[in-house]
């Protein structure tokens, strides 16, 4: 692997989710009045738009139309992944 992120990787669900989660955690304290879930959604939307444009996948209006839905899915997955990691770090995910 030559680089950490590529435009092709950011255009995938896993890549967009990872990048959204990382950026959300870095930026959430810079904009404290904006709810974290909204920040996560906006970051996911921007990342997906940029990645889709960079790989040249904006061929017609359907690519634009599906991006808000995909951004919602990426945002929810990113928020859920962070919650799971936080819960595991606190030891609340253990079953005995």
N, CA, C and O atoms as CSV, one atom per row, in Angstrom:
chain,resi,resn,atom,element,x,y,z
A,1,UNK,N,N,0.846,-1.167,0.000
A,1,UNK,CA,C,0.000,0.000,0.000
A,1,UNK,C,C,0.898,1.238,0.000
A,1,UNK,O,O,1.745,1.397,0.879
A,2,UNK,N,N,0.710,2.098,-0.974
A,2,UNK,CA,C,1.565,3.268,-1.126
A,2,UNK,C,C,1.113,4.461,-0.305
A,2,UNK,O,O,1.916,5.346,-0.012
A,3,UNK,N,N,-0.144,4.501,0.069
A,3,UNK,CA,C,-0.663,5.647,0.784
A,3,UNK,C,C,-1.748,5.190,1.756
A,3,UNK,O,O,-2.303,4.102,1.606
A,4,UNK,N,N,-2.043,6.012,2.738
A,4,UNK,CA,C,-3.044,5.653,3.730
A,4,UNK,C,C,-4.446,5.689,3.137
A,4,UNK,O,O,-5.193,4.717,3.241
A,5,UNK,N,N,-4.800,6.801,2.520
A,5,UNK,CA,C,-6.107,6.938,1.883
A,5,UNK,C,C,-5.906,7.284,0.426
A,5,UNK,O,O,-4.997,8.037,0.078
A,6,UNK,N,N,-6.736,6.745,-0.410
A,6,UNK,CA,C,-6.776,7.133,-1.817
A,6,UNK,C,C,-8.212,7.532,-2.123
A,6,UNK,O,O,-9.125,7.224,-1.357
A,7,UNK,N,N,-8.409,8.213,-3.239
A,7,UNK,CA,C,-9.772,8.621,-3.598
A,7,UNK,C,C,-10.653,7.416,-3.828
A,7,UNK,O,O,-11.837,7.440,-3.492
A,8,UNK,N,N,-10.090,6.353,-4.400
A,8,UNK,CA,C,-10.862,5.137,-4.617
A,8,UNK,C,C,-11.292,4.522,-3.290
A,8,UNK,O,O,-12.410,4.022,-3.163
A,9,UNK,N,N,-10.401,4.560,-2.303
A,9,UNK,CA,C,-10.744,3.999,-1.001
A,9,UNK,C,C,-11.779,4.866,-0.283
A,9,UNK,O,O,-12.695,4.340,0.350
A,10,UNK,N,N,-11.639,6.191,-0.379
A,10,UNK,CA,C,-12.602,7.082,0.263
A,10,UNK,C,C,-13.991,6.972,-0.358
A,10,UNK,O,O,-14.983,7.322,0.280
A,11,UNK,N,N,-14.067,6.496,-1.580
A,11,UNK,CA,C,-15.360,6.332,-2.239
A,11,UNK,C,C,-16.072,5.056,-1.803
A,11,UNK,O,O,-17.234,4.850,-2.153
A,12,UNK,N,N,-15.391,4.196,-1.041
A,12,UNK,CA,C,-16.031,2.977,-0.546
A,12,UNK,C,C,-16.691,3.251,0.801
A,12,UNK,O,O,-16.383,4.235,1.472
A,13,UNK,N,N,-17.592,2.373,1.175
A,13,UNK,CA,C,-18.292,2.527,2.458
A,13,UNK,C,C,-17.313,2.488,3.624
A,13,UNK,O,O,-17.377,3.327,4.522
A,14,UNK,N,N,-16.414,1.518,3.611
A,14,UNK,CA,C,-15.460,1.373,4.721
A,14,UNK,C,C,-14.501,2.559,4.798
A,14,UNK,O,O,-14.231,3.063,5.888
A,15,UNK,N,N,-13.997,3.000,3.678
A,15,UNK,CA,C,-13.072,4.128,3.661
A,15,UNK,C,C,-13.731,5.416,4.111
A,15,UNK,O,O,-13.162,6.173,4.896
A,16,UNK,N,N,-14.932,5.662,3.612
A,16,UNK,CA,C,-15.656,6.879,3.997
A,16,UNK,C,C,-16.026,6.844,5.475
A,16,UNK,O,O,-15.974,7.872,6.151
A,17,UNK,N,N,-16.395,5.678,5.978
A,17,UNK,CA,C,-16.753,5.551,7.390
A,17,UNK,C,C,-15.548,5.807,8.283
A,17,UNK,O,O,-15.656,6.517,9.283
A,18,UNK,N,N,-14.410,5.240,7.932
A,18,UNK,CA,C,-13.198,5.439,8.729
A,18,UNK,C,C,-12.776,6.907,8.722
A,18,UNK,O,O,-12.483,7.474,9.775
A,19,UNK,N,N,-12.745,7.518,7.550
A,19,UNK,CA,C,-12.332,8.914,7.442
A,19,UNK,C,C,-13.312,9.839,8.167
A,19,UNK,O,O,-12.896,10.797,8.819
A,20,UNK,N,N,-14.601,9.556,8.056
A,20,UNK,CA,C,-15.610,10.370,8.739
A,20,UNK,C,C,-15.441,10.277,10.251
A,20,UNK,O,O,-15.506,11.291,10.946
A,21,UNK,N,N,-15.229,9.091,10.754
A,21,UNK,CA,C,-15.036,8.914,12.194
A,21,UNK,C,C,-13.813,9.640,12.710
A,21,UNK,O,O,-13.868,10.298,13.749
A,22,UNK,N,N,-12.717,9.527,11.995
A,22,UNK,CA,C,-11.476,10.181,12.410
A,22,UNK,C,C,-11.638,11.696,12.388
A,22,UNK,O,O,-11.298,12.377,13.356
A,23,UNK,N,N,-12.161,12.221,11.276
A,23,UNK,CA,C,-12.326,13.674,11.165
A,23,UNK,C,C,-13.329,14.220,12.173
A,23,UNK,O,O,-13.135,15.309,12.713
A,24,UNK,N,N,-14.395,13.474,12.428
A,24,UNK,CA,C,-15.388,13.925,13.405
A,24,UNK,C,C,-14.767,14.066,14.786
A,24,UNK,O,O,-15.016,15.051,15.482
A,25,UNK,N,N,-13.965,13.096,15.186
A,25,UNK,CA,C,-13.344,13.155,16.510
A,25,UNK,C,C,-12.345,14.299,16.625
A,25,UNK,O,O,-12.200,14.892,17.694
A,26,UNK,N,N,-11.653,14.613,15.528
A,26,UNK,CA,C,-10.706,15.724,15.556
A,26,UNK,C,C,-11.398,17.081,15.542
A,26,UNK,O,O,-10.900,18.034,16.140
A,27,UNK,N,N,-12.534,17.179,14.868
A,27,UNK,CA,C,-13.166,18.480,14.654
A,27,UNK,C,C,-14.309,18.809,15.607
A,27,UNK,O,O,-14.732,19.963,15.664
A,28,UNK,N,N,-14.820,17.841,16.354
A,28,UNK,CA,C,-16.014,18.095,17.157
A,28,UNK,C,C,-15.801,19.143,18.245
A,28,UNK,O,O,-16.754,19.827,18.618
A,29,UNK,N,N,-14.602,19.289,18.757
A,29,UNK,CA,C,-14.345,20.297,19.786
A,29,UNK,C,C,-14.089,21.682,19.200
A,29,UNK,O,O,-14.134,22.678,19.922
A,30,UNK,N,N,-13.822,21.753,17.902
A,30,UNK,CA,C,-13.608,23.043,17.255
A,30,UNK,C,C,-14.923,23.758,16.968
A,30,UNK,O,O,-14.966,24.984,16.870
A,31,UNK,N,N,-15.992,22.980,16.836
A,31,UNK,CA,C,-17.318,23.543,16.558
A,31,UNK,C,C,-18.274,23.003,17.624
A,31,UNK,O,O,-19.105,22.148,17.318
A,32,UNK,N,N,-18.176,23.481,18.861
A,32,UNK,CA,C,-18.941,22.874,19.951
A,32,UNK,C,C,-20.454,23.088,19.868
A,32,UNK,O,O,-21.209,22.312,20.454
A,33,UNK,N,N,-20.911,24.110,19.164
A,33,UNK,CA,C,-22.350,24.370,19.098
A,33,UNK,C,C,-23.059,23.467,18.096
A,33,UNK,O,O,-24.283,23.337,18.137
A,34,UNK,N,N,-22.308,22.848,17.204
A,34,UNK,CA,C,-22.880,21.941,16.211
A,34,UNK,C,C,-22.918,20.524,16.795
A,34,UNK,O,O,-21.883,20.005,17.212
A,35,UNK,N,N,-24.094,19.895,16.829
A,35,UNK,CA,C,-24.154,18.522,17.353
A,35,UNK,C,C,-23.226,17.585,16.568
A,35,UNK,O,O,-23.085,17.706,15.351
A,36,UNK,N,N,-22.608,16.667,17.279
A,36,UNK,CA,C,-21.626,15.775,16.674
A,36,UNK,C,C,-22.221,14.955,15.528
A,36,UNK,O,O,-21.546,14.713,14.527
A,37,UNK,N,N,-23.472,14.529,15.666
A,37,UNK,CA,C,-24.092,13.741,14.601
A,37,UNK,C,C,-24.253,14.558,13.324
A,37,UNK,O,O,-24.092,14.028,12.224
A,38,UNK,N,N,-24.568,15.836,13.460
A,38,UNK,CA,C,-24.675,16.699,12.279
A,38,UNK,C,C,-23.306,16.920,11.647
A,38,UNK,O,O,-23.172,16.895,10.423
A,39,UNK,N,N,-22.296,17.135,12.473
A,39,UNK,CA,C,-20.939,17.291,11.962
A,39,UNK,C,C,-20.521,16.039,11.208
A,39,UNK,O,O,-19.944,16.123,10.124
A,40,UNK,N,N,-20.811,14.894,11.775
A,40,UNK,CA,C,-20.486,13.623,11.136
A,40,UNK,C,C,-21.171,13.493,9.777
A,40,UNK,O,O,-20.552,13.063,8.804
A,41,UNK,N,N,-22.451,13.865,9.714
A,41,UNK,CA,C,-23.184,13.786,8.439
A,41,UNK,C,C,-22.592,14.737,7.408
A,41,UNK,O,O,-22.397,14.356,6.253
A,42,UNK,N,N,-22.305,15.976,7.815
A,42,UNK,CA,C,-21.747,16.948,6.871
A,42,UNK,C,C,-20.374,16.510,6.360
A,42,UNK,O,O,-20.070,16.661,5.177
A,43,UNK,N,N,-19.555,15.971,7.252
A,43,UNK,CA,C,-18.246,15.467,6.826
A,43,UNK,C,C,-18.389,14.298,5.861
A,43,UNK,O,O,-17.671,14.220,4.864
A,44,UNK,N,N,-19.312,13.392,6.155
A,44,UNK,CA,C,-19.535,12.254,5.267
A,44,UNK,C,C,-19.993,12.725,3.887
A,44,UNK,O,O,-19.533,12.212,2.867
A,45,UNK,N,N,-20.891,13.694,3.859
A,45,UNK,CA,C,-21.389,14.218,2.587
A,45,UNK,C,C,-20.267,14.874,1.777
A,45,UNK,O,O,-20.148,14.643,0.574
A,46,UNK,N,N,-19.452,15.687,2.438
A,46,UNK,CA,C,-18.341,16.343,1.746
A,46,UNK,C,C,-17.330,15.318,1.248
A,46,UNK,O,O,-16.870,15.402,0.109
A,47,UNK,N,N,-16.982,14.354,2.092
A,47,UNK,CA,C,-16.022,13.324,1.689
A,47,UNK,C,C,-16.526,12.508,0.502
A,47,UNK,O,O,-15.786,12.254,-0.449
A,48,UNK,N,N,-17.788,12.103,0.567
A,48,UNK,CA,C,-18.334,11.305,-0.532
A,48,UNK,C,C,-18.429,12.106,-1.827
A,48,UNK,O,O,-18.161,11.578,-2.906
A,49,UNK,N,N,-18.809,13.375,-1.724
A,49,UNK,CA,C,-18.865,14.225,-2.932
A,49,UNK,C,C,-17.473,14.392,-3.536
A,49,UNK,O,O,-17.291,14.258,-4.746
A,50,UNK,N,N,-16.497,14.684,-2.685
A,50,UNK,CA,C,-15.133,14.882,-3.174
A,50,UNK,C,C,-14.562,13.597,-3.779
A,50,UNK,O,O,-13.942,13.627,-4.842
A,51,UNK,N,N,-14.772,12.486,-3.105
A,51,UNK,CA,C,-14.235,11.216,-3.606
A,51,UNK,C,C,-14.913,10.810,-4.905
A,51,UNK,O,O,-14.252,10.337,-5.829
A,52,UNK,N,N,-16.216,10.989,-4.980
A,52,UNK,CA,C,-16.940,10.628,-6.202
A,52,UNK,C,C,-16.510,11.516,-7.362
A,52,UNK,O,O,-16.360,11.036,-8.486
A,53,UNK,N,N,-16.311,12.795,-7.106
A,53,UNK,CA,C,-15.845,13.703,-8.156
A,53,UNK,C,C,-14.409,13.365,-8.569
A,53,UNK,O,O,-14.072,13.424,-9.751
A,54,UNK,N,N,-13.570,13.013,-7.599
A,54,UNK,CA,C,-12.168,12.726,-7.893
A,54,UNK,C,C,-11.994,11.478,-8.746
A,54,UNK,O,O,-11.094,11.412,-9.583
A,55,UNK,N,N,-12.852,10.494,-8.534
A,55,UNK,CA,C,-12.711,9.272,-9.340
A,55,UNK,C,C,-13.527,9.346,-10.626
A,55,UNK,O,O,-13.539,8.397,-11.410
A,56,UNK,N,N,-14.212,10.475,-10.847
A,56,UNK,CA,C,-14.941,10.683,-12.091
A,56,UNK,C,C,-16.229,9.907,-12.207
A,56,UNK,O,O,-16.610,9.497,-13.304
A,57,UNK,N,N,-16.904,9.698,-11.096
A,57,UNK,CA,C,-18.120,8.885,-11.102
A,57,UNK,C,C,-19.399,9.715,-11.188
A,57,UNK,O,O,-20.493,9.159,-11.091
A,58,UNK,N,N,-19.290,11.032,-11.368
A,58,UNK,CA,C,-20.471,11.875,-11.539
A,58,UNK,C,C,-20.876,11.857,-13.007
A,58,UNK,O,O,-20.619,12.811,-13.740
A,59,UNK,N,N,-21.500,10.785,-13.425
A,59,UNK,CA,C,-21.864,10.660,-14.831
A,59,UNK,C,C,-23.244,11.219,-15.128
A,59,UNK,O,O,-23.486,11.705,-16.232
A,60,UNK,N,N,-24.147,11.160,-14.170
A,60,UNK,CA,C,-25.485,11.699,-14.374
A,60,UNK,C,C,-26.077,12.121,-13.027
A,60,UNK,O,O,-25.402,12.055,-12.000
A,61,UNK,N,N,-27.304,12.543,-13.037
A,61,UNK,CA,C,-27.941,13.068,-11.832
A,61,UNK,C,C,-28.151,12.016,-10.760
A,61,UNK,O,O,-28.285,12.364,-9.587
A,62,UNK,N,N,-28.184,10.729,-11.124
A,62,UNK,CA,C,-28.423,9.697,-10.121
A,62,UNK,C,C,-27.276,9.591,-9.114
A,62,UNK,O,O,-27.492,9.241,-7.954
A,63,UNK,N,N,-26.062,9.896,-9.562
A,63,UNK,CA,C,-24.921,9.888,-8.632
A,63,UNK,C,C,-25.084,10.972,-7.579
A,63,UNK,O,O,-24.774,10.760,-6.406
A,64,UNK,N,N,-25.569,12.127,-7.997
A,64,UNK,CA,C,-25.812,13.220,-7.052
A,64,UNK,C,C,-26.978,12.892,-6.124
A,64,UNK,O,O,-26.939,13.217,-4.937
A,65,UNK,N,N,-28.003,12.256,-6.658
A,65,UNK,CA,C,-29.215,12.003,-5.885
A,65,UNK,C,C,-28.998,11.003,-4.745
A,65,UNK,O,O,-29.642,11.108,-3.701
A,66,UNK,N,N,-28.118,10.062,-4.932
A,66,UNK,CA,C,-27.926,9.005,-3.930
A,66,UNK,C,C,-26.921,9.412,-2.845
A,66,UNK,O,O,-26.875,8.779,-1.790
A,67,UNK,N,N,-26.126,10.440,-3.081
A,67,UNK,CA,C,-25.098,10.832,-2.109
A,67,UNK,C,C,-25.634,11.212,-0.733
A,67,UNK,O,O,-25.034,10.806,0.262
A,68,UNK,N,N,-26.732,11.970,-0.614
A,68,UNK,CA,C,-27.221,12.278,0.746
A,68,UNK,C,C,-27.613,11.029,1.538
A,68,UNK,O,O,-27.383,10.972,2.746
A,69,UNK,N,N,-28.196,10.039,0.882
A,69,UNK,CA,C,-28.544,8.795,1.570
A,69,UNK,C,C,-27.284,8.034,1.978
A,69,UNK,O,O,-27.185,7.542,3.102
A,70,UNK,N,N,-26.333,7.943,1.070
A,70,UNK,CA,C,-25.084,7.258,1.400
A,70,UNK,C,C,-24.357,7.967,2.538
A,70,UNK,O,O,-23.762,7.317,3.398
A,71,UNK,N,N,-24.403,9.292,2.545
A,71,UNK,CA,C,-23.758,10.045,3.620
A,71,UNK,C,C,-24.425,9.759,4.964
A,71,UNK,O,O,-23.746,9.676,5.987
A,72,UNK,N,N,-25.747,9.607,4.965
A,72,UNK,CA,C,-26.448,9.269,6.207
A,72,UNK,C,C,-26.008,7.897,6.711
A,72,UNK,O,O,-25.785,7.723,7.909
A,73,UNK,N,N,-25.884,6.936,5.822
A,73,UNK,CA,C,-25.449,5.592,6.218
A,73,UNK,C,C,-24.014,5.606,6.742
A,73,UNK,O,O,-23.710,4.973,7.753
A,74,UNK,N,N,-23.142,6.324,6.053
A,74,UNK,CA,C,-21.744,6.422,6.483
A,74,UNK,C,C,-21.663,7.104,7.843
A,74,UNK,O,O,-20.920,6.659,8.718
A,75,UNK,N,N,-22.420,8.175,8.023
A,75,UNK,CA,C,-22.417,8.897,9.296
A,75,UNK,C,C,-22.905,8.016,10.439
A,75,UNK,O,O,-22.288,7.983,11.504
A,76,UNK,N,N,-24.004,7.305,10.227
A,76,UNK,CA,C,-24.528,6.436,11.287
A,76,UNK,C,C,-23.561,5.305,11.610
A,76,UNK,O,O,-23.393,4.951,12.777
A,77,UNK,N,N,-22.927,4.736,10.598
A,77,UNK,CA,C,-21.951,3.677,10.839
A,77,UNK,C,C,-20.745,4.214,11.600
A,77,UNK,O,O,-20.224,3.553,12.499
A,78,UNK,N,N,-20.312,5.400,11.241
A,78,UNK,CA,C,-19.178,6.019,11.922
A,78,UNK,C,C,-19.504,6.310,13.379
A,78,UNK,O,O,-18.693,6.038,14.264
A,79,UNK,N,N,-20.684,6.861,13.632
A,79,UNK,CA,C,-21.096,7.154,15.009
A,79,UNK,C,C,-21.246,5.875,15.817
A,79,UNK,O,O,-20.857,5.836,16.984
A,80,UNK,N,N,-21.795,4.847,15.227
A,80,UNK,CA,C,-21.960,3.572,15.920
A,80,UNK,C,C,-20.633,2.906,16.220
A,80,UNK,O,O,-20.460,2.307,17.282
A,81,UNK,N,N,-19.692,3.007,15.287
A,81,UNK,CA,C,-18.375,2.410,15.502
A,81,UNK,C,C,-17.656,3.106,16.650
A,81,UNK,O,O,-17.014,2.450,17.470
A,82,UNK,N,N,-17.761,4.427,16.711
A,82,UNK,CA,C,-17.115,5.155,17.806
A,82,UNK,C,C,-17.744,4.794,19.143
A,82,UNK,O,O,-17.039,4.609,20.135
A,83,UNK,N,N,-19.065,4.692,19.173
A,83,UNK,CA,C,-19.748,4.323,20.416
A,83,UNK,C,C,-19.325,2.928,20.884
A,83,UNK,O,O,-19.151,2.697,22.081
A,84,UNK,N,N,-19.161,2.003,19.936
A,84,UNK,CA,C,-18.747,0.645,20.290
A,84,UNK,C,C,-17.323,0.623,20.840
A,84,UNK,O,O,-17.046,-0.072,21.817
A,85,UNK,N,N,-16.427,1.373,20.224
A,85,UNK,CA,C,-15.043,1.435,20.704
A,85,UNK,C,C,-14.990,2.076,22.085
A,85,UNK,O,O,-14.265,1.611,22.964
A,86,UNK,N,N,-15.749,3.131,22.272
A,86,UNK,CA,C,-15.779,3.811,23.570
A,86,UNK,C,C,-16.332,2.890,24.658
A,86,UNK,O,O,-15.801,2.842,25.768
A,87,UNK,N,N,-17.403,2.161,24.331
A,87,UNK,CA,C,-18.009,1.234,25.292
A,87,UNK,C,C,-17.027,0.112,25.644
A,87,UNK,O,O,-16.921,-0.281,26.806
A,88,UNK,N,N,-16.313,-0.399,24.644
A,88,UNK,CA,C,-15.342,-1.466,24.897
A,88,UNK,C,C,-14.171,-0.956,25.742
A,88,UNK,O,O,-13.662,-1.673,26.603
A,89,UNK,N,N,-13.755,0.275,25.492
A,89,UNK,CA,C,-12.645,0.840,26.262
A,89,UNK,C,C,-13.024,1.047,27.722
A,89,UNK,O,O,-12.175,0.965,28.608
A,90,UNK,N,N,-14.284,1.312,27.964
A,90,UNK,CA,C,-14.751,1.508,29.333
A,90,UNK,C,C,-15.089,0.184,30.018
A,90,UNK,O,O,-15.423,0.164,31.202
A,91,UNK,N,N,-15.002,-0.917,29.277
A,91,UNK,CA,C,-15.278,-2.228,29.845
A,91,UNK,C,C,-16.735,-2.581,29.950
A,91,UNK,O,O,-17.082,-3.538,30.642
A,92,UNK,N,N,-17.612,-1.836,29.282
A,92,UNK,CA,C,-19.041,-2.094,29.379
A,92,UNK,C,C,-19.512,-3.140,28.362
A,92,UNK,O,O,-20.669,-3.557,28.403
A,93,UNK,N,N,-18.648,-3.560,27.468
A,93,UNK,CA,C,-19.067,-4.514,26.461
A,93,UNK,C,C,-18.782,-5.956,26.853
A,93,UNK,O,O,-19.034,-6.866,26.063
A,94,UNK,N,N,-18.266,-6.183,28.045
A,94,UNK,CA,C,-17.911,-7.521,28.485
A,94,UNK,C,C,-19.134,-8.288,28.949
A,94,UNK,O,O,-20.010,-7.748,29.626
A,95,UNK,N,N,-19.176,-9.545,28.574
A,95,UNK,CA,C,-20.229,-10.428,29.075
A,95,UNK,C,C,-19.575,-11.502,29.924
A,95,UNK,O,O,-18.526,-12.042,29.572
A,96,UNK,N,N,-20.193,-11.796,31.018
A,96,UNK,CA,C,-19.611,-12.797,31.929
A,96,UNK,C,C,-20.548,-13.950,32.144
A,96,UNK,O,O,-20.223,-14.881,32.879
